[in-house]
Amino acid sequence: MSYYSHHVFFCTNRREDGSQCCAQCGAQEMRDYLKQRTKALGIAGMGQVRINTAGCLDRCAEGPVLVVYPEGVWYTYVDRDDLEEILTEHLVGGRVVERLRLPAEGPQTTPAG
């Protein structure tokens, strides 16, 4: 058994050059909100859910983003309603929220030629 049933990492990266980053989308506040919600529901802690801050997850252009382990499911979100859906459907119900899911491999790029 894993130490946590789900480990959620929020990208809270801020890019100093002004390019797209998760911090511009209120990622820290959203992470704090989901952490508070898991505690309020009594599902935070060992054997349950852990909400963490991550540095850059290198997907800011698709962001804001978070990733849920052990499944390795990447999500984007807009507001607290989206986080509530991830919380109730994925973290509690075990069902991936397809409408918010990002492809695991990230955007496809073509080599310069």
Backbone torsions as a table, in degrees:
resi	resn	phi	psi	omega
1	MET	NA	138.7	177.4
2	SER	-72.1	152.5	178.9
3	TYR	-59.0	-37.3	174.7
4	TYR	-121.4	145.8	174.9
5	SER	-70.4	-36.2	175.9
6	HIS	-141.9	135.9	177.3
7	HIS	-121.2	117.3	-174.3
8	VAL	-109.0	123.7	178.5
9	PHE	-111.5	121.7	176.4
10	PHE	-98.2	125.0	170.2
11	CYS	-71.4	125.1	176.6
12	THR	-122.4	21.8	-175.2
13	ASN	-61.7	140.2	172.8
14	ARG	-118.9	122.4	178.1
15	ARG	-93.4	121.1	-175.7
16	GLU	-68.0	-20.8	-178.7
17	ASP	-81.3	-0.3	178.3
18	GLY	87.1	-2.3	178.7
19	SER	-72.8	163.1	-177.0
20	GLN	-47.5	130.2	175.5
21	CYS	-150.1	158.8	-177.0
22	CYS	-65.5	-31.8	179.4
23	ALA	-59.9	-32.0	178.9
24	GLN	-64.4	-17.6	-176.3
25	CYS	-103.7	15.5	178.5
26	GLY	74.0	29.7	-175.3
27	ALA	-58.8	-40.0	-179.1
28	GLN	-63.9	-43.4	178.6
29	GLU	-64.3	-38.2	179.2
30	MET	-68.5	-39.6	176.3
31	ARG	-61.9	-44.9	179.0
32	ASP	-61.0	-39.8	179.0
33	TYR	-62.0	-48.9	-178.0
34	LEU	-66.8	-35.9	176.9
35	LYS	-61.8	-44.9	178.4
36	GLN	-62.5	-41.0	-179.2
37	ARG	-64.9	-40.7	178.9
38	THR	-65.9	-37.2	176.9
39	LYS	-66.0	-44.1	-179.7
40	ALA	-61.8	-33.9	179.7
41	LEU	-83.9	-6.3	179.7
42	GLY	73.5	26.8	-178.9
43	ILE	-114.4	14.9	179.9
44	ALA	-97.8	143.2	173.7
45	GLY	117.9	-176.9	-176.1
46	MET	-50.7	131.2	179.9
47	GLY	80.2	-2.5	-177.4
48	GLN	-125.9	-127.6	-174.0
49	VAL	-108.4	138.8	174.9
50	ARG	-124.6	127.8	177.6
51	ILE	-106.9	124.9	-177.3
52	ASN	-129.4	156.1	170.4
53	THR	-88.7	137.6	174.4
54	ALA	-119.9	155.0	169.4
55	GLY	-72.0	-154.4	-178.2
56	CYS	-64.3	127.7	174.8
57	LEU	-97.4	5.7	174.7
58	ASP	63.6	30.1	175.7
59	ARG	-133.7	27.0	-176.3
60	CYS	-56.5	-32.2	-179.7
61	ALA	-63.8	-20.8	178.9
62	GLU	-100.7	4.7	-165.6
63	GLY	-87.9	178.1	9.9
64	PRO	-72.9	154.3	-177.6
65	VAL	-130.0	155.7	169.4
66	LEU	-143.6	159.5	177.9
67	VAL	-132.9	138.3	-178.7
68	VAL	-110.0	123.7	174.6
69	TYR	-111.5	150.2	21.5
70	PRO	-88.3	-4.6	-176.0
71	GLU	-70.6	-25.4	-176.1
72	GLY	71.3	35.6	-179.6
73	VAL	-91.6	123.7	179.0
74	TRP	-95.4	136.4	178.2
75	TYR	-129.0	152.6	162.5
76	THR	-113.3	163.4	-178.6
77	TYR	-154.5	160.4	179.2
78	VAL	-114.1	-40.7	-172.4
79	ASP	-149.2	-174.7	-179.4
80	ARG	-63.5	-31.7	177.8
81	ASP	-61.5	-41.3	177.1
82	ASP	-63.3	-42.2	178.7
83	LEU	-65.4	-37.5	176.6
84	GLU	-61.7	-38.8	179.1
85	GLU	-66.9	-42.0	176.3
86	ILE	-63.0	-41.9	179.0
87	LEU	-61.2	-54.7	-174.7
88	THR	-72.9	-41.3	-177.1
89	GLU	-78.8	-51.0	-173.9
90	HIS	-87.8	-56.3	-173.2
91	LEU	-70.3	-33.8	178.6
92	VAL	-96.7	-47.6	-173.1
93	GLY	-88.9	-14.6	178.8
94	GLY	76.9	16.5	-179.1
95	ARG	-112.9	129.4	178.5
96	VAL	-67.7	138.2	177.4
97	VAL	-90.1	93.0	-173.0
98	GLU	-60.5	-35.9	-176.4
99	ARG	-66.5	-20.8	-179.8
100	LEU	-107.0	-5.6	-175.6
101	ARG	-72.8	138.4	172.9
102	LEU	-101.3	151.3	175.7
103	PRO	-61.0	140.3	-177.9
104	ALA	-61.2	-33.4	-174.7
105	GLU	-86.2	-5.7	-179.9
106	GLY	80.6	-178.3	-178.0
107	PRO	-68.0	145.6	178.8
108	GLN	-81.8	134.6	176.9
109	THR	-121.7	153.3	177.0
110	THR	-111.3	142.8	179.2
111	PRO	-63.6	144.7	176.8
112	ALA	-65.8	140.6	-175.6
113	GLY	-145.0	NA	NA
